[in-house]
Amino acid sequence: MLDLSLLVQYGPSLLRGFGITILCWGAGCLIGMVLGFVLMLLRQLPVKPLRWVIRVYIEVIRGTPFLIQLFLLYSGGPSIGLRLEATTAGILGLGIYGSAYFAEIFRAGYQAVPKGQVEAALSLGMSYGSILKRVIVPAMLVSTIPAIVNMMAILTKETVVLSIITVPELMYEMQTMAAETFATFETILGMALFYWLLVEVVSRLGRRLEARVTRYLTHASPQGSSSETATARA
Amino acid sequence: MKFSVILDALPYLLEAAVTTIWVSLLGVLLGQVIGVVVCVARQSGGRAADMAGGVYVSFFRGVPLLIQLLLIYYMLPLIGIDVPPLVASIAALGLASGAYVSEIYRGALNAVPHGQSEAALALGFPGRSIWTRILLPQAFRISVPALVNELILLLKASSLISVVGVAELTRTSQTISASNYRPLEIYLAAGVIYLAINGALALFGTLVERRLQQA
């Protein structure tokens, strides 16, 4: 089995790799959610060509492998003057990939907000901005939390793909360690167990957050959103 | 952008796309078999089988596919099975897919009314034919949309097997763009091919679904 002294020797680089994994994941999720939200809002505008373009964007991102998207961005980018460092390209790639899925999640959430609530807010004289902020987004967040958490767990797993375009995250550092020490199998096994744990932690935290947010909802407006939550998960 | 580059590379890309398609198909088939076995074992094999199945599902859904692939790729030689990368890749795709498929079937089985298996039991059906004649056919029909979706996901995931050197679409794109220094054009072409295959699969799925609804 794995020589423990290796862990001492490679500890710092593994820790740094883990930091970059978390950085890529966090930044990627953030970009994905913000971009996805904006896409969802733009899709609500009554401009046909715009809707069409966004739909094509979403279908293209969801229909092609993440790895191909990364290669396009990182290797193909310089051809059109887009020179990115591996880590930047990785974060951006993760964000773009996530945005298509988040846009669909948010769209489902947006459509699940009862029309009557928006009409009531309009009749009370609220502006669209404040309706969005005070009526739509809170209801939307609650009904889409399971799907958001699920997507974030998926993105946790996708971070390892960044190692292929040489982002120095955990997987990359582990592979370097494996190549230098010839302890390939042990290293990969260790990594499998580690990611298993990591994804489990992300999902558990997500479920806790979900329980908390839904409890708040039943206090605020007791109109049975549990069924909405269930459909969002599917 | 130079489209002639794409035209030159197209025959090689299409050939590689065929590899991508059949590797994914074999992966899905293996996944189907594993998925059904795991699902049935978890439902009717007692507590130990249920727990083992649960660990399997949790592991293969929780660990990134790239790591599973490398794990299988490096593990098989260690236990004395020397297989080409292609076989290791299909095994990895199948094992990963099996975990998802078993959950799809579990969901579909829940949708089959419990009274049906009780009725079959009352009519004296042996346990095995309750599965093969009543539960699984209906579960399959219910899960067709999810299974087609699974095939599309696996086709996209198959791009990862380029890492162990299988000459499928992604790997071939890499090789070509490394030799002609035209990564933008080549990866765009590869993306379009993936999109076309997935579009065709989605269409096929809709047709099968409609057909099954008529029957």
Interface residues (C-beta under 8 A of the other chain):
Chain A: E59 V60 G63 T64 P65 F66 L67 I68 Q69 F71 L72 S75 G76 G77 S79 I80 K157 E158 T159 V160 V161 S163 I164 M171 T184 F185 I188 L189 M191 A192 Y195 W196 V199 E200
Chain B: M1 S58 F59 G62 V63 P64 L65 L66 I67 Q68 L70 L71 Y74 M75 L78 I152 K156 A157 S158 S159 L160 S162 V163 T170 S173 Q174 S177 R182 P183 L184 E185 Y187 L188 A190 G191 Y194 L195 N198 G199
